[in-house]
């Protein structure tokens, strides 16, 4: 689930989803803004795999658990962005 394997593609693993989320977070934003940016970035990249909001939320939780992102004043930001 976290790492890709022979049954789970990189685009679907939490590590892959987390990487896509981090690349979409170019400025502090709300969860809904991050969701829209994430979806647009995946479409531009040509990914045919649709990720549900639940899986996106799991990706955010994973990033928060490893201290890659933080939430300040209701905005998500990359932890080392300051």
N, CA, C and O atoms as a Maestro MAE file, in Angstrom:
{
 s_m_m2io_version
 :::
 2.0.0
}

f_m_ct {
 s_m_title
 :::
 protein
 m_atom[328] {
  # First column is atom index #
  i_m_mmod_type
  r_m_x_coord
  r_m_y_coord
  r_m_z_coord
  i_m_residue_number
  s_m_chain_name
  s_m_pdb_residue_name
  s_m_pdb_atom_name
  i_m_atomic_number
  :::
  1 25 0.817 -1.190 0.000 1 A "UNK " " N  " 7
  2 3 0.000 0.000 0.000 1 A "UNK " " CA " 6
  3 2 0.862 1.257 0.000 1 A "UNK " " C  " 6
  4 15 0.565 2.207 -0.723 1 A "UNK " " O  " 8
  5 25 1.914 1.275 0.790 2 A "UNK " " N  " 7
  6 3 2.769 2.460 0.820 2 A "UNK " " CA " 6
  7 2 3.733 2.444 -0.358 2 A "UNK " " C  " 6
  8 15 3.880 3.443 -1.062 2 A "UNK " " O  " 8
  9 25 4.387 1.313 -0.569 3 A "UNK " " N  " 7
  10 3 5.348 1.178 -1.652 3 A "UNK " " CA " 6
  11 2 4.737 0.430 -2.820 3 A "UNK " " C  " 6
  12 15 3.876 -0.427 -2.617 3 A "UNK " " O  " 8
  13 25 5.165 0.734 -4.047 4 A "UNK " " N  " 7
  14 3 4.669 -0.043 -5.191 4 A "UNK " " CA " 6
  15 2 5.235 -1.455 -5.159 4 A "UNK " " C  " 6
  16 15 6.321 -1.690 -4.630 4 A "UNK " " O  " 8
  17 25 4.498 -2.376 -5.721 5 A "UNK " " N  " 7
  18 3 4.982 -3.752 -5.875 5 A "UNK " " CA " 6
  19 2 4.399 -4.303 -7.164 5 A "UNK " " C  " 6
  20 15 3.878 -3.542 -7.979 5 A "UNK " " O  " 8
  21 25 4.477 -5.610 -7.363 6 A "UNK " " N  " 7
  22 3 4.024 -6.161 -8.641 6 A "UNK " " CA " 6
  23 2 2.503 -6.087 -8.809 6 A "UNK " " C  " 6
  24 15 2.002 -6.221 -9.925 6 A "UNK " " O  " 8
  25 25 1.767 -5.876 -7.720 7 A "UNK " " N  " 7
  26 3 0.315 -5.772 -7.800 7 A "UNK " " CA " 6
  27 2 -0.193 -4.340 -7.652 7 A "UNK " " C  " 6
  28 15 -1.381 -4.080 -7.842 7 A "UNK " " O  " 8
  29 25 0.696 -3.417 -7.314 8 A "UNK " " N  " 7
  30 3 0.307 -2.020 -7.079 8 A "UNK " " CA " 6
  31 2 1.272 -1.113 -7.830 8 A "UNK " " C  " 6
  32 15 2.471 -1.101 -7.553 8 A "UNK " " O  " 8
  33 25 0.737 -0.354 -8.784 9 A "UNK " " N  " 7
  34 3 1.595 0.519 -9.587 9 A "UNK " " CA " 6
  35 2 2.105 1.700 -8.759 9 A "UNK " " C  " 6
  36 15 1.550 2.029 -7.711 9 A "UNK " " O  " 8
  37 25 3.159 2.319 -9.247 10 A "UNK " " N  " 7
  38 3 3.731 3.465 -8.548 10 A "UNK " " CA " 6
  39 2 2.723 4.608 -8.451 10 A "UNK " " C  " 6
  40 15 2.669 5.292 -7.429 10 A "UNK " " O  " 8
  41 25 1.933 4.824 -9.484 11 A "UNK " " N  " 7
  42 3 0.936 5.896 -9.479 11 A "UNK " " CA " 6
  43 2 -0.145 5.686 -8.429 11 A "UNK " " C  " 6
  44 15 -0.806 6.643 -8.024 11 A "UNK " " O  " 8
  45 25 -0.332 4.467 -7.991 12 A "UNK " " N  " 7
  46 3 -1.396 4.149 -7.028 12 A "UNK " " CA " 6
  47 2 -0.869 3.995 -5.602 12 A "UNK " " C  " 6
  48 15 -1.652 4.049 -4.654 12 A "UNK " " O  " 8
  49 25 0.439 3.805 -5.432 13 A "UNK " " N  " 7
  50 3 1.000 3.640 -4.091 13 A "UNK " " CA " 6
  51 2 0.966 4.976 -3.342 13 A "UNK " " C  " 6
  52 15 0.952 6.042 -3.958 13 A "UNK " " O  " 8
  53 25 0.954 4.907 -2.024 14 A "UNK " " N  " 7
  54 3 0.943 6.142 -1.236 14 A "UNK " " CA " 6
  55 2 2.209 6.958 -1.454 14 A "UNK " " C  " 6
  56 15 2.169 8.187 -1.396 14 A "UNK " " O  " 8
  57 25 3.313 6.302 -1.699 15 A "UNK " " N  " 7
  58 3 4.555 7.011 -1.982 15 A "UNK " " CA " 6
  59 2 4.440 7.799 -3.284 15 A "UNK " " C  " 6
  60 15 4.868 8.951 -3.351 15 A "UNK " " O  " 8
  61 25 3.872 7.192 -4.305 16 A "UNK " " N  " 7
  62 3 3.677 7.868 -5.586 16 A "UNK " " CA " 6
  63 2 2.657 8.992 -5.501 16 A "UNK " " C  " 6
  64 15 2.875 10.076 -6.042 16 A "UNK " " O  " 8
  65 25 1.539 8.735 -4.821 17 A "UNK " " N  " 7
  66 3 0.514 9.761 -4.642 17 A "UNK " " CA " 6
  67 2 1.085 10.920 -3.818 17 A "UNK " " C  " 6
  68 15 0.840 12.086 -4.126 17 A "UNK " " O  " 8
  69 25 1.846 10.589 -2.770 18 A "UNK " " N  " 7
  70 3 2.474 11.629 -1.956 18 A "UNK " " CA " 6
  71 2 3.434 12.482 -2.762 18 A "UNK " " C  " 6
  72 15 3.480 13.700 -2.588 18 A "UNK " " O  " 8
  73 25 4.198 11.856 -3.642 19 A "UNK " " N  " 7
  74 3 5.123 12.602 -4.497 19 A "UNK " " CA " 6
  75 2 4.362 13.543 -5.420 19 A "UNK " " C  " 6
  76 15 4.773 14.685 -5.624 19 A "UNK " " O  " 8
  77 25 3.251 13.066 -5.978 20 A "UNK " " N  " 7
  78 3 2.431 13.926 -6.838 20 A "UNK " " CA " 6
  79 2 1.828 15.086 -6.050 20 A "UNK " " C  " 6
  80 15 1.742 16.203 -6.560 20 A "UNK " " O  " 8
  81 25 1.415 14.829 -4.821 21 A "UNK " " N  " 7
  82 3 0.868 15.896 -3.975 21 A "UNK " " CA " 6
  83 2 1.942 16.942 -3.706 21 A "UNK " " C  " 6
  84 15 1.691 18.140 -3.836 21 A "UNK " " O  " 8
  85 25 3.142 16.492 -3.330 22 A "UNK " " N  " 7
  86 3 4.226 17.433 -3.045 22 A "UNK " " CA " 6
  87 2 4.580 18.275 -4.268 22 A "UNK " " C  " 6
  88 15 4.858 19.467 -4.142 22 A "UNK " " O  " 8
  89 25 4.570 17.672 -5.431 23 A "UNK " " N  " 7
  90 3 4.898 18.436 -6.635 23 A "UNK " " CA " 6
  91 2 3.802 19.442 -6.973 23 A "UNK " " C  " 6
  92 15 4.066 20.444 -7.637 23 A "UNK " " O  " 8
  93 25 2.576 19.185 -6.522 24 A "UNK " " N  " 7
  94 3 1.472 20.110 -6.789 24 A "UNK " " CA " 6
  95 2 1.404 21.245 -5.772 24 A "UNK " " C  " 6
  96 15 0.758 22.260 -6.032 24 A "UNK " " O  " 8
  97 25 2.052 21.096 -4.628 25 A "UNK " " N  " 7
  98 3 2.003 22.123 -3.576 25 A "UNK " " CA " 6
  99 2 3.109 23.156 -3.793 25 A "UNK " " C  " 6
  100 15 4.163 23.085 -3.162 25 A "UNK " " O  " 8
  101 25 2.865 24.103 -4.678 26 A "UNK " " N  " 7
  102 3 3.875 25.126 -4.920 26 A "UNK " " CA " 6
  103 2 3.693 26.347 -4.016 26 A "UNK " " C  " 6
  104 15 4.548 27.232 -3.979 26 A "UNK " " O  " 8
  105 25 2.591 26.385 -3.300 27 A "UNK " " N  " 7
  106 3 2.337 27.451 -2.323 27 A "UNK " " CA " 6
  107 2 1.355 26.906 -1.276 27 A "UNK " " C  " 6
  108 15 0.653 25.932 -1.547 27 A "UNK " " O  " 8
  109 25 1.294 27.514 -0.095 28 A "UNK " " N  " 7
  110 3 0.322 27.065 0.909 28 A "UNK " " CA " 6
  111 2 -1.103 27.163 0.357 28 A "UNK " " C  " 6
  112 15 -1.477 28.176 -0.234 28 A "UNK " " O  " 8
  113 25 -1.888 26.110 0.554 29 A "UNK " " N  " 7
  114 3 -3.243 26.110 0.016 29 A "UNK " " CA " 6
  115 2 -4.158 25.243 0.880 29 A "UNK " " C  " 6
  116 15 -3.694 24.478 1.725 29 A "UNK " " O  " 8
  117 25 -5.442 25.374 0.658 30 A "UNK " " N  " 7
  118 3 -6.425 24.567 1.375 30 A "UNK " " CA " 6
  119 2 -6.442 23.160 0.792 30 A "UNK " " C  " 6
  120 15 -5.842 22.899 -0.250 30 A "UNK " " O  " 8
  121 25 -7.131 22.265 1.473 31 A "UNK " " N  " 7
  122 3 -7.236 20.887 0.992 31 A "UNK " " CA " 6
  123 2 -7.934 20.856 -0.365 31 A "UNK " " C  " 6
  124 15 -7.496 20.135 -1.261 31 A "UNK " " O  " 8
  125 25 -8.998 21.615 -0.532 32 A "UNK " " N  " 7
  126 3 -9.718 21.596 -1.812 32 A "UNK " " CA " 6
  127 2 -8.869 22.167 -2.942 32 A "UNK " " C  " 6
  128 15 -8.922 21.666 -4.065 32 A "UNK " " O  " 8
  129 25 -8.089 23.205 -2.662 33 A "UNK " " N  " 7
  130 3 -7.184 23.736 -3.689 33 A "UNK " " CA " 6
  131 2 -6.110 22.711 -4.045 33 A "UNK " " C  " 6
  132 15 -5.772 22.544 -5.216 33 A "UNK " " O  " 8
  133 25 -5.581 22.030 -3.045 34 A "UNK " " N  " 7
  134 3 -4.566 20.999 -3.286 34 A "UNK " " CA " 6
  135 2 -5.153 19.860 -4.114 34 A "UNK " " C  " 6
  136 15 -4.486 19.336 -5.006 34 A "UNK " " O  " 8
  137 25 -6.397 19.474 -3.827 35 A "UNK " " N  " 7
  138 3 -7.075 18.409 -4.568 35 A "UNK " " CA " 6
  139 2 -7.223 18.793 -6.035 35 A "UNK " " C  " 6
  140 15 -6.943 17.980 -6.916 35 A "UNK " " O  " 8
  141 25 -7.657 20.017 -6.308 36 A "UNK " " N  " 7
  142 3 -7.824 20.476 -7.689 36 A "UNK " " CA " 6
  143 2 -6.486 20.553 -8.417 36 A "UNK " " C  " 6
  144 15 -6.383 20.134 -9.570 36 A "UNK " " O  " 8
  145 25 -5.471 21.079 -7.760 37 A "UNK " " N  " 7
  146 3 -4.139 21.188 -8.357 37 A "UNK " " CA " 6
  147 2 -3.558 19.808 -8.622 37 A "UNK " " C  " 6
  148 15 -2.950 19.573 -9.666 37 A "UNK " " O  " 8
  149 25 -3.747 18.899 -7.674 38 A "UNK " " N  " 7
  150 3 -3.277 17.522 -7.804 38 A "UNK " " CA " 6
  151 2 -3.903 16.852 -9.027 38 A "UNK " " C  " 6
  152 15 -3.204 16.227 -9.825 38 A "UNK " " O  " 8
  153 25 -5.223 16.985 -9.170 39 A "UNK " " N  " 7
  154 3 -5.921 16.376 -10.312 39 A "UNK " " CA " 6
  155 2 -5.477 16.957 -11.639 39 A "UNK " " C  " 6
  156 15 -5.290 16.228 -12.613 39 A "UNK " " O  " 8
  157 25 -5.308 18.275 -11.677 40 A "UNK " " N  " 7
  158 3 -4.871 18.935 -12.913 40 A "UNK " " CA " 6
  159 2 -3.454 18.518 -13.285 40 A "UNK " " C  " 6
  160 15 -3.153 18.309 -14.460 40 A "UNK " " O  " 8
  161 25 -2.587 18.398 -12.287 41 A "UNK " " N  " 7
  162 3 -1.196 17.995 -12.550 41 A "UNK " " CA " 6
  163 2 -1.134 16.568 -13.082 41 A "UNK " " C  " 6
  164 15 -0.350 16.277 -13.985 41 A "UNK " " O  " 8
  165 25 -1.949 15.681 -12.532 42 A "UNK " " N  " 7
  166 3 -1.965 14.288 -13.015 42 A "UNK " " CA " 6
  167 2 -2.492 14.214 -14.442 42 A "UNK " " C  " 6
  168 15 -1.999 13.414 -15.237 42 A "UNK " " O  " 8
  169 25 -3.491 15.036 -14.782 43 A "UNK " " N  " 7
  170 3 -4.017 15.045 -16.153 43 A "UNK " " CA " 6
  171 2 -2.971 15.572 -17.130 43 A "UNK " " C  " 6
  172 15 -2.803 15.023 -18.219 43 A "UNK " " O  " 8
  173 25 -2.264 16.643 -16.738 44 A "UNK " " N  " 7
  174 3 -1.214 17.197 -17.601 44 A "UNK " " CA " 6
  175 2 -0.106 16.176 -17.836 44 A "UNK " " C  " 6
  176 15 0.469 16.108 -18.922 44 A "UNK " " O  " 8
  177 25 0.181 15.394 -16.819 45 A "UNK " " N  " 7
  178 3 1.223 14.376 -16.923 45 A "UNK " " CA " 6
  179 2 0.780 13.191 -17.779 45 A "UNK " " C  " 6
  180 15 1.599 12.371 -18.193 45 A "UNK " " O  " 8
  181 25 -0.508 13.113 -18.036 46 A "UNK " " N  " 7
  182 3 -1.022 12.045 -18.884 46 A "UNK " " CA " 6
  183 2 -1.386 10.779 -18.149 46 A "UNK " " C  " 6
  184 15 -1.507 9.720 -18.764 46 A "UNK " " O  " 8
  185 25 -1.561 10.866 -16.850 47 A "UNK " " N  " 7
  186 3 -1.926 9.688 -16.073 47 A "UNK " " CA " 6
  187 2 -3.386 9.335 -16.334 47 A "UNK " " C  " 6
  188 15 -4.281 10.158 -16.146 47 A "UNK " " O  " 8
  189 25 -3.607 8.117 -16.763 48 A "UNK " " N  " 7
  190 3 -4.977 7.676 -17.037 48 A "UNK " " CA " 6
  191 2 -5.652 7.123 -15.786 48 A "UNK " " C  " 6
  192 15 -6.856 6.868 -15.788 48 A "UNK " " O  " 8
  193 25 -4.875 6.938 -14.718 49 A "UNK " " N  " 7
  194 3 -5.402 6.382 -13.481 49 A "UNK " " CA " 6
  195 2 -6.068 7.477 -12.660 49 A "UNK " " C  " 6
  196 15 -5.437 8.479 -12.325 49 A "UNK " " O  " 8
  197 25 -7.329 7.289 -12.341 50 A "UNK " " N  " 7
  198 3 -8.058 8.241 -11.522 50 A "UNK " " CA " 6
  199 2 -7.878 7.886 -10.055 50 A "UNK " " C  " 6
  200 15 -8.072 6.738 -9.656 50 A "UNK " " O  " 8
  201 25 -7.508 8.870 -9.263 51 A "UNK " " N  " 7
  202 3 -7.327 8.685 -7.828 51 A "UNK " " CA " 6
  203 2 -8.538 9.287 -7.116 51 A "UNK " " C  " 6
  204 15 -8.925 10.420 -7.401 51 A "UNK " " O  " 8
  205 25 -9.127 8.545 -6.204 52 A "UNK " " N  " 7
  206 3 -10.279 9.048 -5.457 52 A "UNK " " CA " 6
  207 2 -9.829 10.049 -4.394 52 A "UNK " " C  " 6
  208 15 -8.654 10.098 -4.029 52 A "UNK " " O  " 8
  209 25 -10.772 10.837 -3.909 53 A "UNK " " N  " 7
  210 3 -10.444 11.793 -2.859 53 A "UNK " " CA " 6
  211 2 -9.983 11.073 -1.595 53 A "UNK " " C  " 6
  212 15 -9.116 11.572 -0.878 53 A "UNK " " O  " 8
  213 25 -10.559 9.904 -1.320 54 A "UNK " " N  " 7
  214 3 -10.140 9.122 -0.148 54 A "UNK " " CA " 6
  215 2 -8.666 8.761 -0.229 54 A "UNK " " C  " 6
  216 15 -7.944 8.858 0.763 54 A "UNK " " O  " 8
  217 25 -8.216 8.340 -1.415 55 A "UNK " " N  " 7
  218 3 -6.811 7.972 -1.582 55 A "UNK " " CA " 6
  219 2 -5.922 9.216 -1.491 55 A "UNK " " C  " 6
  220 15 -4.815 9.155 -0.957 55 A "UNK " " O  " 8
  221 25 -6.412 10.340 -2.014 56 A "UNK " " N  " 7
  222 3 -5.700 11.610 -1.885 56 A "UNK " " CA " 6
  223 2 -5.548 11.976 -0.411 56 A "UNK " " C  " 6
  224 15 -4.474 12.392 0.024 56 A "UNK " " O  " 8
  225 25 -6.630 11.819 0.357 57 A "UNK " " N  " 7
  226 3 -6.575 12.115 1.796 57 A "UNK " " CA " 6
  227 2 -5.602 11.180 2.506 57 A "UNK " " C  " 6
  228 15 -4.901 11.601 3.427 57 A "UNK " " O  " 8
  229 25 -5.552 9.927 2.092 58 A "UNK " " N  " 7
  230 3 -4.569 8.989 2.666 58 A "UNK " " CA " 6
  231 2 -3.151 9.459 2.348 58 A "UNK " " C  " 6
  232 15 -2.254 9.353 3.184 58 A "UNK " " O  " 8
  233 25 -2.955 9.980 1.134 59 A "UNK " " N  " 7
  234 3 -1.651 10.523 0.753 59 A "UNK " " CA " 6
  235 2 -1.269 11.706 1.618 59 A "UNK " " C  " 6
  236 15 -0.115 11.821 2.031 59 A "UNK " " O  " 8
  237 25 -2.224 12.597 1.901 60 A "UNK " " N  " 7
  238 3 -1.967 13.735 2.793 60 A "UNK " " CA " 6
  239 2 -1.611 13.248 4.198 60 A "UNK " " C  " 6
  240 15 -0.693 13.769 4.832 60 A "UNK " " O  " 8
  241 25 -2.341 12.254 4.669 61 A "UNK " " N  " 7
  242 3 -2.073 11.700 6.000 61 A "UNK " " CA " 6
  243 2 -0.672 11.098 6.058 61 A "UNK " " C  " 6
  244 15 0.050 11.290 7.036 61 A "UNK " " O  " 8
  245 25 -0.294 10.380 5.024 62 A "UNK " " N  " 7
  246 3 1.047 9.799 4.948 62 A "UNK " " CA " 6
  247 2 2.111 10.901 4.987 62 A "UNK " " C  " 6
  248 15 3.086 10.796 5.730 62 A "UNK " " O  " 8
  249 25 1.925 11.953 4.191 63 A "UNK " " N  " 7
  250 3 2.894 13.059 4.163 63 A "UNK " " CA " 6
  251 2 2.971 13.765 5.514 63 A "UNK " " C  " 6
  252 15 4.052 14.160 5.951 63 A "UNK " " O  " 8
  253 25 1.830 13.921 6.172 64 A "UNK " " N  " 7
  254 3 1.818 14.551 7.491 64 A "UNK " " CA " 6
  255 2 2.536 13.665 8.513 64 A "UNK " " C  " 6
  256 15 3.260 14.165 9.374 64 A "UNK " " O  " 8
  257 25 2.333 12.358 8.413 65 A "UNK " " N  " 7
  258 3 2.947 11.416 9.361 65 A "UNK " " CA " 6
  259 2 4.473 11.397 9.251 65 A "UNK " " C  " 6
  260 15 5.166 11.179 10.245 65 A "UNK " " O  " 8
  261 25 4.991 11.624 8.052 66 A "UNK " " N  " 7
  262 3 6.446 11.627 7.881 66 A "UNK " " CA " 6
  263 2 7.015 13.050 7.931 66 A "UNK " " C  " 6
  264 15 8.165 13.278 7.558 66 A "UNK " " O  " 8
  265 25 6.200 14.001 8.394 67 A "UNK " " N  " 7
  266 3 6.602 15.405 8.552 67 A "UNK " " CA " 6
  267 2 7.036 16.071 7.254 67 A "UNK " " C  " 6
  268 15 7.901 16.947 7.263 67 A "UNK " " O  " 8
  269 25 6.445 15.663 6.147 68 A "UNK " " N  " 7
  270 3 6.740 16.297 4.868 68 A "UNK " " CA " 6
  271 2 5.873 17.522 4.646 68 A "UNK " " C  " 6
  272 15 6.274 18.446 3.940 68 A "UNK " " O  " 8
  273 25 4.672 17.539 5.249 69 A "UNK " " N  " 7
  274 3 3.776 18.687 5.150 69 A "UNK " " CA " 6
  275 2 3.312 19.075 6.545 69 A "UNK " " C  " 6
  276 15 3.413 18.297 7.494 69 A "UNK " " O  " 8
  277 25 2.806 20.287 6.644 70 A "UNK " " N  " 7
  278 3 2.214 20.743 7.899 70 A "UNK " " CA " 6
  279 2 0.960 21.548 7.567 70 A "UNK " " C  " 6
  280 15 0.735 21.937 6.421 70 A "UNK " " O  " 8
  281 25 0.163 21.783 8.584 71 A "UNK " " N  " 7
  282 3 -1.052 22.578 8.430 71 A "UNK " " CA " 6
  283 2 -0.931 23.770 9.360 71 A "UNK " " C  " 6
  284 15 -0.810 23.614 10.575 71 A "UNK " " O  " 8
  285 25 -0.965 24.955 8.786 72 A "UNK " " N  " 7
  286 3 -0.901 26.189 9.563 72 A "UNK " " CA " 6
  287 2 -2.021 27.123 9.093 72 A "UNK " " C  " 6
  288 15 -2.131 27.440 7.908 72 A "UNK " " O  " 8
  289 25 -2.830 27.545 10.032 73 A "UNK " " N  " 7
  290 3 -3.961 28.439 9.737 73 A "UNK " " CA " 6
  291 2 -4.866 27.874 8.650 73 A "UNK " " C  " 6
  292 15 -5.386 28.618 7.818 73 A "UNK " " O  " 8
  293 25 -5.051 26.567 8.660 74 A "UNK " " N  " 7
  294 3 -5.944 25.926 7.698 74 A "UNK " " CA " 6
  295 2 -5.348 25.716 6.322 74 A "UNK " " C  " 6
  296 15 -6.053 25.305 5.401 74 A "UNK " " O  " 8
  297 25 -4.058 25.992 6.164 75 A "UNK " " N  " 7
  298 3 -3.399 25.829 4.873 75 A "UNK " " CA " 6
  299 2 -2.338 24.735 4.956 75 A "UNK " " C  " 6
  300 15 -1.598 24.637 5.935 75 A "UNK " " O  " 8
  301 25 -2.283 23.928 3.920 76 A "UNK " " N  " 7
  302 3 -1.283 22.875 3.831 76 A "UNK " " CA " 6
  303 2 -0.049 23.482 3.183 76 A "UNK " " C  " 6
  304 15 -0.154 24.211 2.196 76 A "UNK " " O  " 8
  305 25 1.120 23.183 3.736 77 A "UNK " " N  " 7
  306 3 2.359 23.640 3.121 77 A "UNK " " CA " 6
  307 2 3.449 22.601 3.313 77 A "UNK " " C  " 6
  308 15 3.419 21.805 4.251 77 A "UNK " " O  " 8
  309 25 4.403 22.629 2.410 78 A "UNK " " N  " 7
  310 3 5.541 21.739 2.528 78 A "UNK " " CA " 6
  311 2 6.332 22.159 3.759 78 A "UNK " " C  " 6
  312 15 6.575 23.348 3.967 78 A "UNK " " O  " 8
  313 25 6.726 21.205 4.561 79 A "UNK " " N  " 7
  314 3 7.328 21.498 5.862 79 A "UNK " " CA " 6
  315 2 8.615 22.310 5.761 79 A "UNK " " C  " 6
  316 15 8.838 23.195 6.588 79 A "UNK " " O  " 8
  317 25 9.446 22.046 4.799 80 A "UNK " " N  " 7
  318 3 10.718 22.759 4.680 80 A "UNK " " CA " 6
  319 2 10.605 24.001 3.813 80 A "UNK " " C  " 6
  320 15 11.623 24.547 3.390 80 A "UNK " " O  " 8
  321 25 9.399 24.456 3.542 81 A "UNK " " N  " 7
  322 3 9.206 25.608 2.659 81 A "UNK " " CA " 6
  323 2 9.510 26.930 3.333 81 A "UNK " " C  " 6
  324 15 9.652 27.947 2.654 81 A "UNK " " O  " 8
  325 25 9.616 26.941 4.662 82 A "UNK " " N  " 7
  326 3 9.844 28.210 5.342 82 A "UNK " " CA " 6
  327 2 11.271 28.575 5.423 82 A "UNK " " C  " 6
  328 15 11.610 29.624 5.971 82 A "UNK " " O  " 8
  :::
 }
 m_bond[327] {
  # First column is bond index #
  i_m_from
  i_m_to
  i_m_order
  :::
  1 1 2 1
  2 2 3 1
  3 3 4 2
  4 3 5 1
  5 5 6 1
  6 6 7 1
  7 7 8 2
  8 7 9 1
  9 9 10 1
  10 10 11 1
  11 11 12 2
  12 11 13 1
  13 13 14 1
  14 14 15 1
  15 15 16 2
  16 15 17 1
  17 17 18 1
  18 18 19 1
  19 19 20 2
  20 19 21 1
  21 21 22 1
  22 22 23 1
  23 23 24 2
  24 23 25 1
  25 25 26 1
  26 26 27 1
  27 27 28 2
  28 27 29 1
  29 29 30 1
  30 30 31 1
  31 31 32 2
  32 31 33 1
  33 33 34 1
  34 34 35 1
  35 35 36 2
  36 35 37 1
  37 37 38 1
  38 38 39 1
  39 39 40 2
  40 39 41 1
  41 41 42 1
  42 42 43 1
  43 43 44 2
  44 43 45 1
  45 45 46 1
  46 46 47 1
  47 47 48 2
  48 47 49 1
  49 49 50 1
  50 50 51 1
  51 51 52 2
  52 51 53 1
  53 53 54 1
  54 54 55 1
  55 55 56 2
  56 55 57 1
  57 57 58 1
  58 58 59 1
  59 59 60 2
  60 59 61 1
  61 61 62 1
  62 62 63 1
  63 63 64 2
  64 63 65 1
  65 65 66 1
  66 66 67 1
  67 67 68 2
  68 67 69 1
  69 69 70 1
  70 70 71 1
  71 71 72 2
  72 71 73 1
  73 73 74 1
  74 74 75 1
  75 75 76 2
  76 75 77 1
  77 77 78 1
  78 78 79 1
  79 79 80 2
  80 79 81 1
  81 81 82 1
  82 82 83 1
  83 83 84 2
  84 83 85 1
  85 85 86 1
  86 86 87 1
  87 87 88 2
  88 87 89 1
  89 89 90 1
  90 90 91 1
  91 91 92 2
  92 91 93 1
  93 93 94 1
  94 94 95 1
  95 95 96 2
  96 95 97 1
  97 97 98 1
  98 98 99 1
  99 99 100 2
  100 99 101 1
  101 101 102 1
  102 102 103 1
  103 103 104 2
  104 103 105 1
  105 105 106 1
  106 106 107 1
  107 107 108 2
  108 107 109 1
  109 109 110 1
  110 110 111 1
  111 111 112 2
  112 111 113 1
  113 113 114 1
  114 114 115 1
  115 115 116 2
  116 115 117 1
  117 117 118 1
  118 118 119 1
  119 119 120 2
  120 119 121 1
  121 121 122 1
  122 122 123 1
  123 123 124 2
  124 123 125 1
  125 125 126 1
  126 126 127 1
  127 127 128 2
  128 127 129 1
  129 129 130 1
  130 130 131 1
  131 131 132 2
  132 131 133 1
  133 133 134 1
  134 134 135 1
  135 135 136 2
  136 135 137 1
  137 137 138 1
  138 138 139 1
  139 139 140 2
  140 139 141 1
  141 141 142 1
  142 142 143 1
  143 143 144 2
  144 143 145 1
  145 145 146 1
  146 146 147 1
  147 147 148 2
  148 147 149 1
  149 149 150 1
  150 150 151 1
  151 151 152 2
  152 151 153 1
  153 153 154 1
  154 154 155 1
  155 155 156 2
  156 155 157 1
  157 157 158 1
  158 158 159 1
  159 159 160 2
  160 159 161 1
  161 161 162 1
  162 162 163 1
  163 163 164 2
  164 163 165 1
  165 165 166 1
  166 166 167 1
  167 167 168 2
  168 167 169 1
  169 169 170 1
  170 170 171 1
  171 171 172 2
  172 171 173 1
  173 173 174 1
  174 174 175 1
  175 175 176 2
  176 175 177 1
  177 177 178 1
  178 178 179 1
  179 179 180 2
  180 179 181 1
  181 181 182 1
  182 182 183 1
  183 183 184 2
  184 183 185 1
  185 185 186 1
  186 186 187 1
  187 187 188 2
  188 187 189 1
  189 189 190 1
  190 190 191 1
  191 191 192 2
  192 191 193 1
  193 193 194 1
  194 194 195 1
  195 195 196 2
  196 195 197 1
  197 197 198 1
  198 198 199 1
  199 199 200 2
  200 199 201 1
  201 201 202 1
  202 202 203 1
  203 203 204 2
  204 203 205 1
  205 205 206 1
  206 206 207 1
  207 207 208 2
  208 207 209 1
  209 209 210 1
  210 210 211 1
  211 211 212 2
  212 211 213 1
  213 213 214 1
  214 214 215 1
  215 215 216 2
  216 215 217 1
  217 217 218 1
  218 218 219 1
  219 219 220 2
  220 219 221 1
  221 221 222 1
  222 222 223 1
  223 223 224 2
  224 223 225 1
  225 225 226 1
  226 226 227 1
  227 227 228 2
  228 227 229 1
  229 229 230 1
  230 230 231 1
  231 231 232 2
  232 231 233 1
  233 233 234 1
  234 234 235 1
  235 235 236 2
  236 235 237 1
  237 237 238 1
  238 238 239 1
  239 239 240 2
  240 239 241 1
  241 241 242 1
  242 242 243 1
  243 243 244 2
  244 243 245 1
  245 245 246 1
  246 246 247 1
  247 247 248 2
  248 247 249 1
  249 249 250 1
  250 250 251 1
  251 251 252 2
  252 251 253 1
  253 253 254 1
  254 254 255 1
  255 255 256 2
  256 255 257 1
  257 257 258 1
  258 258 259 1
  259 259 260 2
  260 259 261 1
  261 261 262 1
  262 262 263 1
  263 263 264 2
  264 263 265 1
  265 265 266 1
  266 266 267 1
  267 267 268 2
  268 267 269 1
  269 269 270 1
  270 270 271 1
  271 271 272 2
  272 271 273 1
  273 273 274 1
  274 274 275 1
  275 275 276 2
  276 275 277 1
  277 277 278 1
  278 278 279 1
  279 279 280 2
  280 279 281 1
  281 281 282 1
  282 282 283 1
  283 283 284 2
  284 283 285 1
  285 285 286 1
  286 286 287 1
  287 287 288 2
  288 287 289 1
  289 289 290 1
  290 290 291 1
  291 291 292 2
  292 291 293 1
  293 293 294 1
  294 294 295 1
  295 295 296 2
  296 295 297 1
  297 297 298 1
  298 298 299 1
  299 299 300 2
  300 299 301 1
  301 301 302 1
  302 302 303 1
  303 303 304 2
  304 303 305 1
  305 305 306 1
  306 306 307 1
  307 307 308 2
  308 307 309 1
  309 309 310 1
  310 310 311 1
  311 311 312 2
  312 311 313 1
  313 313 314 1
  314 314 315 1
  315 315 316 2
  316 315 317 1
  317 317 318 1
  318 318 319 1
  319 319 320 2
  320 319 321 1
  321 321 322 1
  322 322 323 1
  323 323 324 2
  324 323 325 1
  325 325 326 1
  326 326 327 1
  327 327 328 2
  :::
 }
}
